[in-house]
């Protein structure tokens, strides 16, 4: 498939890495020659330096015979115009745009937008994706990462192994014997910075970050087995009352069980806007790093604090301050992936990477229709792919033990009808089953071959 990616920043680069690694014809366009050079030097892609919205630039990028265009520059206006030009001038079939402005999003989601006037097939809102990720983190407060699969019936949980974990130094195969009814599978382990798919003989050690695929009904039991206590989230403090903070606060207000929420926002205009939009949430205007203001927000009695401003360092310091004031669980919004290794030493329980959530959302929309969901793990080190098994797939009719998966691939769960089961070697995969597969980045193409799916337009 021929794809044009407009924007060679972190999101565009990661998408280009995925697509080019799967033998697609990818061209990257960016107005910054250095970013284009970085992409062409490190990836098997072509590069064009120029403004993505210019017809002549798109023509040089090969828009006349491109099947998809992904507009992910830093400008909403450039992204929208790029999609318009791609449609009107070149007839590109599928167009995806990343839009940040709340005004544009409100128009689009309130049906003021019309495809004939602004032909965008898929709109990706980083702020909405981040707000959704924040709410997922709150739903499993003892996990550093979470994602929902199989229509909400299964979750991927990121769990850090600590001293009090009852299954430390236990071979994974023994976990099956010890907890025979537990519908949970360890699919990935990060040890000393390296991510791998564990074998049955492998053990979990203190300091490991493991990824566990789990039935939603067994989340609490799984967390307990891994030494994590589930706490109720009845009092939450949000540092940052911009679009993300406002979306999170509104979602918490709509929950059936009341969550007492307080928002701290430094910008007076944003604070006033949040106060007007929220009904039961207290909004405080001030600096989230101010210990006096945190005390006024009741940080010592809070069950969780989310630092979701647009500044990484502010978010990290706010989490550290909240921890020192007695808050048991803190989440930081981190744009720079190089800061992630500091989370553990600083005592920050979980983080949200906006670029990773955006990349996952875009990948979810560009996969073939049989692929139901895609989640990018870590810094695009691996993917969890949820897909339906086709009759033509080598998986159909085979036992898991008989399938020649690469070493970096594990099946996390199998859904047969409405029943989700933990995969065993003897589990037979049939046509129409839904499978969730963990695959290291280099093994994704082989998984797609086995699933008989490919990156393609709908």
Secondary structure, DSSP 8 states (H G I E B T S, - for coil): -EEEEE--SHHHHHHHHHHHHTT-EEEEEES-HHHHHHHHHHSS-EEEES-TT-HHHHHHTTGGG-SEEEE-SS-HHHHHHHHHHHHHTT--SEEEEE---HHHHHHHHTT---TTTS--SEEE-HHHHHHHHHHHHHHTTT-SEEEEEGGGTEEEEEEE--TT-TTTT-BHHHHHHHTTT--EEEEEEEETTEEE---TT-B--TT-EEEEEEEGGGHHHHHHHTT-------EEEEE--SHHHHHHHHHHHTSSS--EEEEEESSHHHHHHHHHH-SS-EEEES-TT-HHHHHHTTGGG-SEEEE-SS-HHHHHHHHHHHHHTT-S-EEEE-S-GGGTTHHHHHT--EEE-HHHHHHHHHHHHHB-TTEEEEEEETTTTEEEEEEE--TTSTTTTEEGGGS---TTEEEEEEEETTEEE---TT-EE-TT-EEEEEEEGGGHHHHHHHHT--B---
